[in-house]
Amino acid sequence: MSTIRAYVFSTLILTASRCLVAAANDNSTQPDWNNVAVISRNTLPARAHFHPRDSFWEACNYVSTPSANVHYLSGCDWKFDFSGAPSAAPAPTNDTSGWADIPVPSMWQLHGYHIPQYLNIRYPFAENIPEIPDQNNKVGTYHRMFTVPEKLHGQQIRLRFEGVDSAFDVWVNGQAVGYHQGARNPAEWDITELLSLTGENSIFVRNYQWSVGSYVEDQDQWRLSGIFREVVLIGFRQEGYIQDYFIKPELDAEYKDATLSVNVTVCGQAKSVSVVLLDQNPDGHEKVVTSARKNTEGEGDVVFSIKVRAPKKWSAETPKLYHVVIDVDDKTFIGQRIGFKKVELVGKDLLVNGKRIIILGTNRHEHHPKTGRTVPEEFMRKELISMKAHNINAIRTSHYINHPSFYDAADELGFYVMDEADNESHGIDSKTGFVKPPDWTEGPFPTNDADKFLADNPLWTDLLIDRARQMVMRDRNHAAVTIWSLGNEAQIGRNHKHMADWIRATDPSRPTHYERDVGHPLYAADINSRMYSRPSDLRDIAAKMDTVLILCEYAHAMGNGPGGLQDYVDVFRTEPGVQGGFVWEWANHGLETTASDGSKYYGYGGDFGDRPNDGTFVLDGLCFSDHTPTPGLAEYKQVIAPVEFVFQNESACVQVVNHNFFVDTDYLDFSWTLSEEGKPVQTGKLSHITVPPQSKTTVEIPINRPDKLSTKEHFLTVTAALCDDEPWDAAEPWLAAGHVVSTMQGLYQPSASTFTQSLSGGALSRTTTNGAITTLTFHTGSTFTLDATTGHISWTRATAPLLLSGPDLGFYQPQTDNDSRGSYGRAWTAAGLHSLSKTVSRVTWPNATTATAEITLAGSGSATFTNTLTYRFFANGVRVHVAGTPSNLSVPSLARIGLSWTFPLPRSGTIPYYGRGPGESYPDSHAAALISHFTPSLADLWTPYEHPQENGNRMDVRWAALGDVKITMGEPWHFQAARYAEPQIDAAAHPFQLGEMREALVVRTDWRRMGLGSAACGPPPEERYRVPVGPYAFEVTLGVAE
């Protein structure tokens, strides 16, 4: 018996047995939604996702052309009733007077029915495994009338739901159709006999917020409910139709030729089945590569094994797709795009088409800021194109199967997809007190109490195997699917082994993954997985394993971060056995809502009255909630760029490294720029740079007359950009020619002098003292004051204010999410670094233009900073030298060491500077920020994180100009300017709570500052990115801008 036929038979028997068990256990007290033995009632077997077509060429265009055999019941308003519990929900009826309208698909909470609730780990209901409480299990009841289009008359008519969260019963024309749980899994019924073809029909759906399946749907996301994907009627030709198919493009051992294995399950009285493989010509027309036809007698499996010579291979770099068209009796046609790809585990290597690839991926939840998990296809496709534009090559569908259209887009655009079953039970990780039933037998894997509730409990075996089955049966024909994942944070036990075994028996062509399977050897999965390990620990972990290591989550991208991406990628590219990972995660999950002042903002846990909640932890993506890139995504793009430039010290020779595995660099144009103190002085293009995959070559930049360059600092920048649109033959290319793939920079010539300004003395016209205030007035028009009680100075010139006040020595920053959720922020707060008290013990004047202030800053307890500030005043500026020593302070790192100042707002509204940009940069996150001359607006210097926090730092700054004042430090330094003070930022939960912008500018000139890390759920900054507690000394110069 073939695999598909055996599966169909066993599924029907298993479904029937489950229903019998449910009936035996029910006794009218155990509804299906509360019965672990009932996965579904009357549903048809899981199958590949397809819609039958009426013609060959319509099947070829199945992705873009709707089928005439499909009638959408969604895409419009249905009638809706909301109940507080299943017992209060209405019985099936056509009397919906008084019911509201609700769009389908959608999530009810986003239409005012109950509230969205964000939780990471905890269950949103009173947990009592394996039962769900009736109380507060909200119910949304849907109803609509419809007629069956004439095209479907005479066909088998199926009712298909692509996704309903969490479970539902359905009736048609008052007759019970069935039940289904599995929030992200489809359900399909044959309703032919229940329909009227001449009049109106009714559909009635009772949608339960929670079901027993919710115990394995505890994903870190908004808890939302509803019919959130499409609902369709599908017509199948009764005389003979395709029930399912499995297409396996199998490459030979040399990865040259292939066998196209196709297993087609037909039903009805089919007489023949044919398979055609087509390729697309450059002009867009399809050409037949090969074909085969077999006669058949009625129902059964029809198996093809077709030889294909030298097909082009599919990979994330070369997503070459072919079309397969299957037809029955030349009357029913199915189209499927396929790719010739071979995935293998060889030793400690994951191979695609014989090459060791590196996963440079991201985790992706389905999310839209207005519609939740109801994500329009155009929005999803823009997400994937943005990923492609940012050099991402892999996606983990965290932590459930995605909408079917996602896989079509991933096939086409080129992503290695880790397809993950809808299985997470994080909320019972620490649960104890499992009571073994009398018939309990221990599984083969040692488990703890938490494991025994679900993962190692035979009571849950069928349900969890079904989660794997639904995933594999629907998605196995997609080229992008590279790894099957058994779920996430769902403990470990015999049920994972059952899931993995079922997957291997059904589809042995792809390896399995499960992040809790970390033993040696692995218990259930094929791939070793970890979360949030330090880069420095990966080598040790990999050395102990005998299979490949992939980080299913790393570099938690919450708020301002993640830092340290370059360190991870360096390990991925150099360490055997470590083959990359998936950043957590793609986008913030904020939901658009309205503040009391009418402004829009993105809400997170607690903003909707949801209790309990996990607050801002839902804002942890490389994109903001509207899916525009954060600075973290720009950093990731450059760090994982497929082409790297290695600069040799003060040389025009540059090594070009091709990190691709399948393509050379001929698809790229290379250009270069030589800049003098940030301004271009020479540019050019580099031609004929062909670097094979996984190779490198050295080129020399043709700099014109290098001996005639000035003695100023010069940087050499090299850029790789697309030669052509990608793909070049597409009517609407994903990426346009000129799209930048990689840009890197090296120092070509250091400056012959430091960047410290020269200040001139000039004659004092007078010095006056009024109490604690000393005023110095120069003949040039500069007037300075020094306040002996605060150590602050001010500066005016020709009555125009240049500096309002400062400096204040600081060691703190408004806390990032990585600070506040990690240990560092708590340590700073405990030490009082956010609210240091200042004492100026003495101010002396060694001469008329030099003052020295002894300043002590005291934190909590006995923590102190003892400082000497020396001010030297000139006719055109001032130098402030700082020397200090901390004592009785125990923190793992200071946030920064530097000075804060208050400047008037620049009249131009811009702040020119020479340093890294154009975006923010930090010690462990600056690959995307090149050293150049920038003129950002004040708004450009502020990154609007949805949870306000430290942002906008620019590092390696040589100088910055605040109006008529130029700031230097004599060495590269850190610069930040904002219209909010630190306490405002720390206190604000949302941007609209920052309060009024100040009519002045808070400017930081930092000598040292800490990196970002990802300690919100991962490691803090590596030691070399920290600011140790110890003596410090530096100098800041403020001078008249030239």
N, C-alpha and C positions, 0 to 999 in steps of 0.2 A: 504494500500500500504506500503510495507516495506521501511525502511530508505534508503537502497541503491537504490532500484527501484525508489522511489520518488526523490532521488537526481539526478539520471540519467535523468529522465524526466524533472525536473525543470531546470537542467543545459542546456539541449538541447534547451528548450524554451527560457531561459535567454540569451544563446549565440545568438540565432536567433534574439531576440529583440535588442540585442546590435548592431548587424550588421545592422539592419534596422535603428537604431538611427544614426549609423555612416554614413550610406548612405545619410540620410536626412541632416546631418550636413556637409557632405563633400563638395558637389558642386565643386569638383576638386580643392578646396583651402585648404581643411583640410585633410591631409594624415593621415593614421591610426596611425602612430607613434606620431602624434600631436593631438590625439583625445581621451579625457578621457573616452568617451563612448565606445571605442573599446578596449577590452582587448585582443581579439584574433579573428581570422576568421577561421572557418571550423575545428578548433581543436576538437579532441575527448574529452569526459569527463575525468577529472582528475581521476586517479585510483591508486591502489597499484602498487608499482614497482615490476614487475616480468617479466620473460621470459618463455614462454611455453616450456615444455620438452616432450620428446618422450617416456620416461619410468619412472617407479616408482622410481628406484634407482638413476636415473639421477636427479630426483627432490629432492631426499634426499640430494644430494651433490651439490645443486644449488649454494652455495656460492663459491665453489672452481672450479666448472666445467662449462665451457661455454656451452650455448645451441646451438644445431645444427639449431634451428629455428631463430637464430640471425646472421645477417651479418653486420659487422662493416664497416661503411663508413669512420670512423675516424681512427686514428692510422697511418696516412700517410700524404703526402703533397697534398694540394689542390692548384689550381691556385688562385691568389689573386690580386685584384686591389684596390687601395686606392684613395678615393676622398675626397675633402674638404667640400662637402655638399651633401645632398640628390639630389639636382637638378643637380649635376655634376656626379652622379653615372651612370655607364653604364646600358643599358637595357639588359634584358636576351638575352644571346648569347652563342654559342658554339665556337666562334672565340676568343680564349684567347691568341693569339700570342702577345707577348710583356708583358704578365702578369707574375708576379713573382710566386715563390712557397712559401707556408707557411704551417707549420705543423698544423694539426687539431687533437686534441684540442690544443689551445694556446691562448695567448693574443697578439693582433697585436702590441701594443706599445713596447713589449719586443722583437720584431723583426724589430725594426727600423721604424715603421709607426706611426708617431706622437710621443708623449712623455708620459711616466707615469706621473700622477699628484696626489700628496697626499694632501688631504684636510680632516679635521676633521668635520667641521660644514658647512662651506660655500658651496654653489653649484658651480660647475665648469663651469656654463653657466649663461648667463644673465637671471635671474629669472623673469618670467612673468606668474604666475599661471593663467590658467591651460595650457599655451602654452609653447612650446620649440622653441627657435629660429632656423631657418634654417641655418643661418650663423655659421660656425665653428662646425656644427654637422657633424663630420667626418663619413665617410661610408667605411666599408670594404666589398668588394664584393668577394664572393667565388664561385668557380666552380670546379666540377670534373665529370668525366665520370665513369660509373660503369655498371656492368652486374648483373643481378639477379641470384643468385646461384640456381641450379636446385632444391635444397631442398625446396625452397620457392615457386616453381611453383605450382599453384592450390590453394594456400592459400590466405587469406586476408593479404595483405602486408602493414604494417604500417611504416611510417617514424617518428622516435622519436629523438628529440634533448633534451639532459639532462640539458643543460644550455647554453644560449647565452646572452651576456651582450651588449646592454641593450634590444634591440628589433630587429626583423627581418621579412622580407618577404622571402618566398621560392617558387621556381618554379621547376617543374620536367618536363623534355622534353618540355620546353618552356611554359607549362601550369601553371597558378597560382595555387598554393596549398593552401596558407593561410598566415596569419600574426600572430605574437605572441609577447607580451611584458610581462615582469616578468623575470628579468635577471637571477635569480637563480632557477626559476621554470621550469619544463619540458614542452615540447609541443609535441603533437603526432597527426599525420594525417593518414587517410586511403588513400593510393595512388595506390591501386590495379589497378584501371582503367586507370591510367596514364602511366603505365610501359610497356615496351617491354620485353617479356621473351626470345626473340631470339636474340636480338641485344644489342647494347650499349644504355645506358640511361644517361641523364645529370641531374645534380642537380645544381641549381643556387640560391645563398643566398645573399640577400642584408642586411647587418648588420649595424644598426644605433647606433652610439655612445651614443646618448641620445634619450629618448622618453618621453612621458608624464609620464610613469612609473618611470622615473628617479627622479621625485619629492618625491617618497617614497622609493628611493634607495640611500639615502644620508648617507650611513654608513661611519664611521671613518676608511678609508682604501685607498689604491691606487685606483684611478679611471682608470680602465683598461677595454678593450673591446675585443670582439671576441667570436668565438665558443670555449668555454673553457672547455666544458665537451663533452662526447661521442655523436656521431651521429650513429644511427643504423637503419637497416631494421629489422622488427620483423614479422615473419610469424604466423598467427593465423589460425587454421583449420576451414575452412568455414562451414563445416557440423555441427559443434558444438564446442564452445570454451568458456573459462572463460573470462568475461569482467572485473570482479572485485571481491574482497572478503574482508570480515572483520571478523577477528578471535578475539574473546573475551574470554580469559581464566579467568573465574570469580570464585573467591574463596568464600566460604560460610562465615557466620558470625563468625565462630570459626577459620577461616583461615586453615582449615584442608582439606576438600574435595572441589571439584571444578565442575563447569559446563563449558564445552567447547562449546561456542556458535559460530557457523560459518554461515555467510550469504554469499552465493555464487550467483553472478549474471552471468547467462549464456546467450549466444546468439547463433543463428543458430538453428538447429534441434537436440538439445541435447536430449538424451533418458535417461541418468542416470548420477548421480553425487555421488561420494563417498568421504568420509573424513577418513583419517587414522592418528592416533596419535602414534608416535614412540618415544622410549627412546633408548639411546645409552648404550650398555653394556660396562664394563671396557675394554673388548677386542676390542672395537671400532665398533662392529656390532650393527645394529639397531634391536630392538625388538618391536613388535606391542603391544601397551598398550590397545587401543580400536579402533573401527572403526564403520562406519555407511554408508549406501547407500540408496539413494532415487531415484525413477524414476521421470522423468520430461517430460514435453511435450513442446519442443521448448524453446523459450526465457522466461526469468523470473528469479525470486529469488528462491533459494532453501535454506531453513533454517534448520540448525541442532542444536540440544541441547543435548549434550552428557555428561553423568555423568563420572567423573574421581575421583577415590578414592585415597586420600592422595598423590597427586603429590608432588614432591619436588618443593620448592618455588624458584622463581628468586628474587635476590636482588643484589646490587652492590658487596656485600661480597660473595654471593653464586649464581653466574650467571648461574644457571642451565637452560639449554635449551632443549626443546623437538622439534621434527620435526612434522609438519603437512603436509601431502600430500593430495592435492585435485585433483581428476581426473574427466574428462568428457568422458563417453563412453569407458573407459579404453584405450583412445587414446591420450588425452592431459592431462599432469600432471603439477601441480604447487607445488613447495616446499616453505615452510615458517617456519623458526625457531621461536618458541614462548616461552614465559616464564609465569609461573603462578605467578601473582603478583597483589596485590590489593592496590590501592592508595586512601587514604581518607583524608578529612579534618574533624577533630573532635575537636570542640572547637578551641583552639589556637595551635593545633598540626597537622602537616603533618605526616601521618602514611603510612608506607609501610608494608604490611602484618601484620598490627596491632601494629607495633613498631614505636615509634617516632624516626625518623632518623635525622641526621645532614648533611646538604649539605656542603661538603668540596671540593669545585669545582673551576673551572677556566672557563673563557670565551675563546672561540677558534674561531678565524677567519681562513678561509682556506687561507693558504699562503705557498708558496715555494720561496726560495730566488732567484731562477733563472727563474721560470715559473709562478710566481704570483699565481692567484687562480686556475690555472691548477695544481692540486696536485696529483702526482702518488699515487696509492693505497698503495704501499709498504711504501712510505714516511709517509702517514697518519697513517698507522698501527703502525709504529715505534713511532710516536707521542703519540698514545694512550697507547702503552706499556710503554713508558717513564712516562706518567701520572700515570699509575698503579704502576710503580716502585717508584714513589714519593708520594704514598698514596692518590692520588686524587681520589675522588669517584663520581664526577659529572661534567658535561660539559654543558655549555650554548652555543648554536650554534649562536653566535653573528655575525650578526643580520639577518640571513637568513637561509633557510634550506640548509643543507650540501649535499655533494655528497651521493648518495644512499649507497655506500659501507661503509660509516662512520657508519651508523646505524647498519649494520651487525656486524661490529667490536665492537661497543659499547654494543650490545646485548651479544656478546661472552665474552668480557673482563670484563664487569660489570661496567657500569656507569649509574647514574641517569641523563638523558638528559632532559634539558629544551630546547625543540624544538621551534625555534623562526621564526615567519613569516618574509618574506622579506619586512619589513616596517619600514623605518626611514625617517623622514623629519625634522631633527634637524635644517636645515638651515633657517626655517621660525619661529623659536622660538620667535624671537623678532620682527617679521613682524607686521606692523599695517596698517591701511587704508583699511580694508575689506569693500567692497561695497555690500550690500545685494541686490540680484536680486529681482524683483517685487514679485515673488512667494515664497519668503523666509519665512520659519516658524522656530521658535526657537525650539531647541532640549530640552530634559528633564534635561540636565546638564548645569549648568552655565559655559559659556566659554568666552574667550577673543578673540581679533581679530585674533591672530595667530592660535587658535584652529579652527576658522571658515573657514580658507582657505582650509583645507583638512579634519581634524579629525572630524569636526562637520558639514561638507558640504555634503548634499545628492548627489551632483554631483559625489562624490568620493566613494559612498557607495558600488557599485558593484565591483569596482576595489579592494577595501580593503577587502571585503568579499572573493574575489577570492584569495587574498594572504593567508588568513586563509584556504580556501578550498584546495588549492594546497598542503599546508603543511599537513593537516590532512589526506586527502585522500591518499597521497603517503606514509606517515610514521606511520599510526595508528596501524599497525600490529607488531610494534617493541616493545619488552619487555623493552628496555632501555628508551623509551620515557615515561617520568614521569609527565611532566608539559608542557602544551601548552602556548606559549608566543605570545602575539598579536603584538609584535614588540618592538621598542626601540626609545625613544626620538622623538616621533611622535605626540606631543601634546595630547589632550584628547577631546573626544566628542562622539556624538551618533554613529559614525561608529565603535568605539571600542566596544560599546555595541552590535551592530549588529554582529561584528566578534565573540564576546564571545558567544552570543546567538546561532549563527550558529554552533559553535564548540560544545556547550553543547547539542544541538539537535542531532548532529551527533555522538559525542563520549562523553557521560557523565562520563566516567570512569576516566578521568584525570582532575585535576584542571587547571584553567587558570591564567595567570600572565600578568601584564603590569606595567612597572616601573613608569609611570606617574599617575597611579591610586592610589592616596595616601589619599583619603578621608575617612571619617568615617560616615556611612559604605562605602565600596568600591562601585564604580559606575558600573564597567564592569567586573573586574577580581575577582578571588577568593582568591588570595594571595597578602598580603601587601608587597610592595617592596620599597627599598631605594637604593640610590647610595652614597658611600663615606661618610657615617655617621661616626662620631667618635665612638670608642668603648664605651666610657663613656656615649654617648647619646642613645645607643640602648635600654637600660632598660626603659628609659622614653618613647621612641617611642612605644615600645611593650606594655607598660602598658596602653596606650591610645587606642589600637586597639583590635578588637574582633576576629581577625584571625591571622594566622601565619605570621611572618615577615621573609623574606629572602632578603639578600643583593644581588641584581642581579649584582652589581659591587662594589668592595671594594679593598683596598690595591693596589692602582695603581702602577704597577711594572715597572716604568720607570727608566732606568739607574740603579744607585746604590740604590737598594731598593727592595721591600718595607720594611719599618720598622713597628714595632708594631703588627706583625702577631699574636704573642702569646696573646696579649691583646684581639684581636678579638675572637680567638678560646676559650679563657677562658670564654668569655660571651656566646658564642654559646653553650658551654657545661654546663652552670650553670643557664642560664636565661630562664624561661618559656616563650614560644612564640617567641623566637629568634632561628631560626633553620639553621643558617649558611649562606653561600653565595658563590659567584663566584669571585675569584681574577681577576682583569683586568690586564693583560690578559696572554694567554699562551706564545706567542712568539713575538719577534720583527718582524717587516715587512720590514726590509731592503732588498733592491734589489742589488744583486751582480753586481758591475760595476768596471771599471778600472780607476785608477788614472793616472795622467800625467806621473808618473815615472814607469808605468807599473804594479804597485802593485794592488791587488784586495782589494776592500773594499765594505761595504754595504751602499748603498746610501739611503738617506731619502728625505723628501720634499725639493725641491729647487735644488737638485743635478742634475736634468735632464733638467734644464731650465724651470721648471714648475712654472708658476706664475698665480694666487697666490698659496701659499702653507702653510702648517702648520708644516714645519720643522721636528724637531726631535720627535715630538709627536707620530710618527709612531713606535718609538722604545720604547715600553712600556710593554715588556713581561718578563715572568719568564725564557724564553730561549732566547739565542741570535738568530740572523736571520737565522743561519744555524741549529737552533733548538737543539743546545747543551745547557746544563743547565747553568744558571747564579747562583751566590751565593744565590740569592733570592729563587730559586727553592729548593736548598738544605735546606734552612731555613724552607720553607713551608713544605717540607717532614717531618721534625722532629716535627714541631709544630702540625701538624695534624695526627701524627702517631697514629695508632689504639691501641697501647699499650704504657702506660706511667709508668715510675718508679718514685716513690716518696721516697726520701732518708730521713731517720731520722738523726738528727744531731749527727755526730761522732758515728755512730752505724752501725753494720753489718746488721741491719734489713731494708728491702726494701719492700715497698708496690708496688705490681704489679696491675695496673689498666687496665682492658680490656674495651676500648671504643667502641668495635664492638657492633652491635645490634643483630646479628644473629649467630655468631660463637664464640666458646670458643677459648682458646689459644693453643689447642693441635696441631695446624698447625705450631707452632713455637718452635724452639730450643732457650734456654736461656743460656748465658754464662756471665762470669764476669771476671774482671781484677782489681787487686789492684796495683796501681802504686805509686812509690816513686819518687817525684819530676819529674814526667813525664815518668819514666821508669818502665815497668812492673816488679813486684817482685813476684806476685802470680796470677795464673789464674785457672779457673775451669768452669764446666758446672753445670747447675741446671736442675734436672730431675723432671718429674711428676708435672709440674706446670700447672694445669688445672683451668683456671679462666673463669667462665661462662660469657656470654655477659652482658655488663653493670654492671660488678661486680669487686671486688678487693679482694686481699688477701695479706698477709704479709709473706715474706720468710726471712730466715736468711742466709746470705752468710757465708759459712764455711771457714772463714779465719784461716789459720794455725798459731798458737802461736802468737796471736796479742800482747801479752805482750813482745814479743821479737823484735817488730818493732823498727826501729830507731826513733829518734825525728824529723825527716824530715816530710815535708808535704806529705800526702797520700790521693789519690783520689780513689774512688770505681766507676767503670764503669760497667754497665749492658747492654747487647745487646740482642735483639730479632731478630732472623733470620729464614727464611723459612726452615722447616724440609726437604721438598721435592720440586721438580720442581713444578711450578704452571702453568697450571694444571698438576697434577702428571701423568695423563694418555695421555698427548699430545705428538705427534711425535716431535713437535717443541714447547717446553714450552715457555710461555711468560717470566717467571722469573725462574732463576735456584735456586736449593737448595743452601742455604747459603746466599741468598740475604738478606741484612740487612733491617729490617723494622723499627727498633727504637733503638737508643743508647742514654743513658742518664748517668749522672754522679753526684756524690755527694761527699762532703768532708768527708773523714773518720777520718783523724787526721790532725789538723793544725800543721804548723811548730812551733817548739819551739823558733825560732828566726825569725827576719825579713830577707828579702833577700838583705839587704844592704851589699855591700862588705866591708871587712876590708882592709883599706889602711895603709901602713906603712910610717913613716916619712922619714927616711934616711937622709943622710948628703948632704947638698948643696955644690957643688964644686965651683960654682960662680953664681953671679947675675949681669947682665949687662943691661944697658939702652941705647938705641940708638933712641933718639927722643921719639916717643910715644910707642916704642916697648920695653917691658921688657922681658928679657930671663932668665929663671931659669934652671940651669943644675945640675942634681943630679949625685952622684957617680955611681948610678945603670945604668946610660946611658940614663935616661929619660930627655928630654929637652922640656920645655914648653915655649911658648911665650904668652904674653898678649898685645894686641893693645889697647891703651887707647883711640883711636879715634872711635873704633867700638865696644869695649867690647868683641872682638873675641879672642879665644885662639887657639893654635895649639900644637901638641904633636908629638915628634919623639922619637924613642928609638933605640939606636945603629944605628943611621942614617936612620932607616926605618920609614916612616911616618905612624902614627897611627890615628891621627886626623888632617884634613886639616884646618878646620875653624869651628867657631861657639862659642857660641850658638846665635841664633836669637829667641827672644821671639815672639810667633805668636798666633793669635786669629782667624785666617781665614783658609779656606781650598779651594782648587779648587772646584768650585761650582758643586754639583750634579744637575741633572735635577730637583730634588725636591727642591733644594735651589733656582736655577735660575728662575724656573717657579712659585715658591711660594714667599712669602713676605720676608723670611729670607735673601735670597741672595741679594735682592734689598736693604735691610736695611744695610747689611754689606758693599756693594759697596758705598751706600750713606754716610756711616760713614768713608769710606776710609780704612777699615780694610785690604784690599788687598794690600795697598801701604803705609803703615805707614812709616813716616819719623823718623829717629833715631837721638837723641842727647845724647852724653855721656858728662854729665856736670862735672863729677869729678871721678877720680880713686885714691884711697888711699891704702896704704899698712900698715895695723896695725902691721904686723910682716913680717918676710922675706918670708913666704910661704902663706900668706893670703892677698888677695886684695879685695877691695869693689868698685863697680862701680855704680854710680847713672845714670840711663838711663831713658830718657823720649821718649815715642813713641807717635807721633801725627798723628791723622787721619784728616778727613775733619772737617771743622768748628773748634769747640773748644774741640773735643773729644781727650782725652789724657790718657795714661797709665804711671803712675809714678812708677818706679821700682828700687829696690836695688838688685844687683847681687853680691853675695859673692863667691869668688873663693878660695878654699883651695887646695894647691898643695902638692902632696906626691911623694915619689920616684917611686911609682907604680900606680899613678892615680891622679884624681882630682875630687873634689866635687864642684858642682855649686848649690848654694841655691838662690832661687828666691822669692822675696816678692814684691807685687805690688798692686796698687789700680787704677781702672779706674775712670775717671770723665767725666762729660758732655757727656755721651754715652747712647743713647737710642736705643737698639736693643732687640728683643724678646729673643734672645739667642746668645751667642758666639758660633762659630763653634767648638772651642777648646781653651784650655790654655796649652801651652807647648813650647818646645824648638826645633829648627831645627839645624842640624849639617851637615857638609860635611865631609864624610869619604872617604878614598881611596877604590877602589873596592877590595873586598876580593879575595885573590889569589885562594881560593877554589871554588869561584863562588856560595857559599852557605852562609846562615846566620842562624846558630842554635839559637833557642830561646825556652824558657819555658813559655807557655801561651796558649791562645785559638788558635785552628787551626783544620785542616790544612788550611781552607779557611779564608777569611776575616770575621771580626766580629765587631759589633757596639753595643752601649748600648741597642738599641731596636731590635737587630737582631743578636743573638748569640746562639740560641738553637742548631744549627748544628755544632758549634765549641766547641770542648772539650778541657780541659786543659791537655796538655801533652808536651812532648819534641819533637820538630819538627826541621828539617833541610831543609828548602825550598831553591830552587835556586832563583836567582834574578828574573827570569821570573815568578816563582810561586808566588812571592809577588806582582805581578802586574796583575790586572784584566782588560782584554782588552775590556772595554766597547766601543761600536761602536761610541758613542759620548764621547770622553775622558772627564774624570771627577775624582773627589776624589774617591780613591779606595785603597784596600789593607791593611786597618787598621787591626791590631791584638790587641785585648784587653785582660785585666787581665794578662798581661805579668809580669813575675817575673824577668826575665833577658833575654838579647839578646847579642849575641857575634858578633861583627864586626871585623873580622880578629883576631887580638890579643887583642882587647878591649872588655871587658864585661861591659854592661850597666845595672844599677839597679836604683831603686827609693825608696826602702824601703817599698813600697806598690804596689799593682797591678796598672799597667799603660798601656798606649796605644803606640804601636810601628808601624812605617811605614818606609819602605825604597824603594826608587825609583831612577831611573836614569834620571828623568825629574824634573825640578823645577816647582813650582806652576804656574808662569806666562806661561810657555810652555803649561801646561795642560789646563789652562783656555782659552788660545788663540786658541787651536786646535779644529777645527770642526770635524775632522776625525782622525783616528790613524796615517795615513800617513803624517799628518800636524803637528805632535808633534815635528818634527825636529830631529836633531842628538841626540842620547843618550849621556849623559855626561860621561866623563871618570872619574867619581867620583860618590859617592852615597849620595843622599839627605836623611837624616834620621830624622824622627820626634820622639821625646820622649814626649808624651802628658800626662799631669796630669789629665785633664778632656777633654771630647769631647762630642759633641751632637749626638743624634741618627739620624736616617735617615728619618723617617716619610714617607709620600706619598703625599706631598703637591703639586706635579706637577698636580694632579687632586684629591685632597683629603685633609685630615687633616695633619698639621705639627706634629712633634714629641710631644707626651704627655709631660706634664710639667716635670715629673720626669726624662725625657731623655734630658732635655735641660741644657745648661751651663749658669747659671745666671750671670749677670753683678755684680761684687762685688770683694772684696779683695781676693787675692790668695797667697798661699805660698807653695812651694814644693822644693824638692832637687833631683838632678840627680848626680849619681856617675859613672864615667868612670874609670875602673881599668884594670890592666893587666889580661887577661883571664888565668885561671888556666890550 
